[in-house]
Amino acid sequence: MGFVDFYLEPFRGKYADVQYSYLIELKYLTRSAFTDEKLKEALQKSESQLHQYAADARVVKHHRWF
């Protein structure tokens, strides 16, 4: 299994009051392959992947969940 495309974690040593981190998953659809159905599939896959990544031990151990 891979990992998220971008994981932005706050530098709490300097910014202790920052409460959020960000997981960003990118998908690419070529213009010739683009359909509403392909877009829907890509969004569903991304959402599923992001839920998996958010539960990964590497993310959880550095996180305070609010």
Beta strands, then each sheet from edge to edge (+ up, - down):
strand 1: 6-8
strand 2: 22-24
sheet 1: 1+ 2-
end
